[in-house]
Amino acid sequence: MSSTVEKLLSPQTYKTAGSNIMASMSAYYKPLFRSGSVKPLWHIMLATSIVMYTASYQYKGIAVQELRREKALALEEYYEKHGKSGHH
């Protein structure tokens, strides 16, 4: 167990993983770039979309939920004070 924790805390583990990922991506994408394929462009666009959607959902979604709760509370307080009627 302690060796697993040591590996997780070691910077060398992450450096090795990063270099392995970069080597495999280079081996995959370099021929595609050289041949003029559109596949790398689509992969970049997809990755960008995923990152942007995730960030938008995480940060803007929280603010939107807070605003909805605040509006619902304000509406409840209004109905308590003025009553709720079926008219506009």
GROMACS elastic network, one bead per residue, 0.5 to 0.9 nm:
[ bonds ]
;  ai    aj funct       b0    kb
    1     4     6  0.52811   500
    1     5     6  0.65125   500
    1     6     6  0.87405   500
    2     5     6  0.50693   500
    2     6     6  0.60771   500
    2     7     6  0.85776   500
    3     7     6  0.61309   500
    3     8     6  0.86192   500
    4     7     6  0.50921   500
    4     8     6  0.62515   500
    4     9     6  0.86929   500
    5     8     6  0.50390   500
    5     9     6  0.61902   500
    5    10     6  0.85454   500
    6     9     6  0.51448   500
    6    10     6  0.60051   500
    7    10     6  0.51415   500
    7    11     6  0.83126   500
    7    12     6  0.82490   500
    7    13     6  0.62665   500
    8    11     6  0.80310   500
    8    13     6  0.69518   500
    8    14     6  0.83031   500
    9    12     6  0.88353   500
    9    13     6  0.80327   500
   10    13     6  0.56641   500
   10    14     6  0.74463   500
   11    14     6  0.54067   500
   11    15     6  0.62812   500
   11    16     6  0.86830   500
   12    16     6  0.59901   500
   12    17     6  0.84447   500
   13    16     6  0.53007   500
   13    17     6  0.62160   500
   13    18     6  0.86221   500
   14    18     6  0.59566   500
   14    19     6  0.84811   500
   15    18     6  0.50922   500
   15    19     6  0.61187   500
   15    20     6  0.85345   500
   16    19     6  0.51921   500
   16    20     6  0.60967   500
   16    21     6  0.85928   500
   17    20     6  0.51133   500
   17    21     6  0.61768   500
   17    22     6  0.86223   500
   18    21     6  0.51458   500
   18    22     6  0.61500   500
   18    23     6  0.85730   500
   19    22     6  0.50583   500
   19    23     6  0.60543   500
   19    24     6  0.85984   500
   20    23     6  0.51237   500
   20    24     6  0.61954   500
   20    25     6  0.85433   500
   21    24     6  0.52420   500
   21    25     6  0.60517   500
   21    26     6  0.84425   500
   22    25     6  0.51100   500
   22    26     6  0.59543   500
   22    27     6  0.85149   500
   23    26     6  0.51078   500
   23    27     6  0.61545   500
   23    28     6  0.86325   500
   24    27     6  0.50862   500
   24    28     6  0.61852   500
   24    29     6  0.85855   500
   25    28     6  0.50424   500
   25    29     6  0.58451   500
   25    30     6  0.80017   500
   26    29     6  0.53100   500
   26    30     6  0.54259   500
   26    31     6  0.85586   500
   27    30     6  0.58996   500
   27    31     6  0.73842   500
   28    31     6  0.67331   500
   28    32     6  0.72500   500
   29    32     6  0.50228   500
   29    33     6  0.61280   500
   29    34     6  0.85921   500
   29    39     6  0.87840   500
   29    40     6  0.67870   500
   30    33     6  0.52278   500
   30    34     6  0.62267   500
   30    35     6  0.86862   500
   31    34     6  0.50558   500
   31    35     6  0.61102   500
   31    36     6  0.86216   500
   31    37     6  0.87662   500
   32    35     6  0.52236   500
   32    36     6  0.62546   500
   32    37     6  0.53072   500
   32    38     6  0.79793   500
   32    39     6  0.73344   500
   32    40     6  0.70495   500
   33    36     6  0.52060   500
   33    37     6  0.61297   500
   33    38     6  0.82137   500
   33    39     6  0.87149   500
   33    40     6  0.71514   500
   34    37     6  0.77755   500
   36    39     6  0.89271   500
   37    40     6  0.69842   500
   37    41     6  0.81881   500
   38    41     6  0.52728   500
   38    42     6  0.64316   500
   38    43     6  0.88103   500
   39    42     6  0.51417   500
   39    43     6  0.62203   500
   39    44     6  0.86659   500
   40    43     6  0.50324   500
   40    44     6  0.61228   500
   40    45     6  0.85433   500
   41    44     6  0.51334   500
   41    45     6  0.61244   500
   41    46     6  0.85476   500
   42    45     6  0.50282   500
   42    46     6  0.60285   500
   42    47     6  0.85284   500
   43    46     6  0.50796   500
   43    47     6  0.60979   500
   43    48     6  0.85183   500
   44    47     6  0.51547   500
   44    48     6  0.60886   500
   44    49     6  0.85610   500
   45    48     6  0.51199   500
   45    49     6  0.61296   500
   45    50     6  0.86558   500
   46    49     6  0.51005   500
   46    50     6  0.62105   500
   46    51     6  0.86648   500
   47    50     6  0.51655   500
   47    51     6  0.62050   500
   47    52     6  0.85762   500
   48    51     6  0.52035   500
   48    52     6  0.60470   500
   48    53     6  0.84771   500
   49    52     6  0.51594   500
   49    53     6  0.59510   500
   49    54     6  0.83976   500
   50    53     6  0.52425   500
   50    54     6  0.60273   500
   50    55     6  0.85277   500
   51    54     6  0.52217   500
   51    55     6  0.61160   500
   51    56     6  0.84663   500
   52    55     6  0.52004   500
   52    56     6  0.59507   500
   52    57     6  0.84562   500
   53    56     6  0.50516   500
   53    57     6  0.59737   500
   53    58     6  0.84610   500
   54    57     6  0.51801   500
   54    58     6  0.60541   500
   54    59     6  0.85815   500
   55    58     6  0.51589   500
   55    59     6  0.60623   500
   55    60     6  0.79257   500
   56    59     6  0.55012   500
   56    60     6  0.53184   500
   56    61     6  0.69239   500
   57    60     6  0.56376   500
   57    62     6  0.77175   500
   58    61     6  0.56600   500
   58    62     6  0.65376   500
   59    62     6  0.56819   500
   59    63     6  0.69003   500
   60    63     6  0.52266   500
   60    64     6  0.62011   500
   60    65     6  0.86990   500
   61    64     6  0.51138   500
   61    65     6  0.62044   500
   61    66     6  0.86588   500
   62    65     6  0.52411   500
   62    66     6  0.62933   500
   62    67     6  0.87536   500
   63    66     6  0.51149   500
   63    67     6  0.62485   500
   63    68     6  0.86907   500
   64    67     6  0.51291   500
   64    68     6  0.62245   500
   64    69     6  0.87081   500
   65    68     6  0.50886   500
   65    69     6  0.62515   500
   65    70     6  0.86418   500
   66    69     6  0.51680   500
   66    70     6  0.62001   500
   66    71     6  0.86959   500
   67    70     6  0.50339   500
   67    71     6  0.61620   500
   67    72     6  0.85760   500
   68    71     6  0.51568   500
   68    72     6  0.61278   500
   68    73     6  0.85922   500
   69    72     6  0.51180   500
   69    73     6  0.61597   500
   69    74     6  0.86020   500
   70    73     6  0.51665   500
   70    74     6  0.61705   500
   70    75     6  0.86159   500
   71    74     6  0.50291   500
   71    75     6  0.60843   500
   71    76     6  0.85900   500
   72    75     6  0.50852   500
   72    76     6  0.62026   500
   72    77     6  0.86773   500
   73    76     6  0.50889   500
   73    77     6  0.62423   500
   73    78     6  0.86027   500
   74    77     6  0.51251   500
   74    78     6  0.61566   500
   74    79     6  0.86844   500
   75    79     6  0.61784   500
   75    80     6  0.86126   500
   76    79     6  0.51327   500
   76    80     6  0.62160   500
   76    81     6  0.86880   500
   77    80     6  0.50944   500
   77    81     6  0.62644   500
   77    82     6  0.86145   500
   78    81     6  0.51701   500
   78    82     6  0.59182   500
   78    83     6  0.74584   500
   78    84     6  0.85833   500
   79    82     6  0.52149   500
   79    84     6  0.52510   500
   79    85     6  0.87766   500
   80    83     6  0.55636   500
   80    84     6  0.77686   500
   82    85     6  0.89744   500
   84    87     6  0.86721   500
   85    88     6  0.78754   500
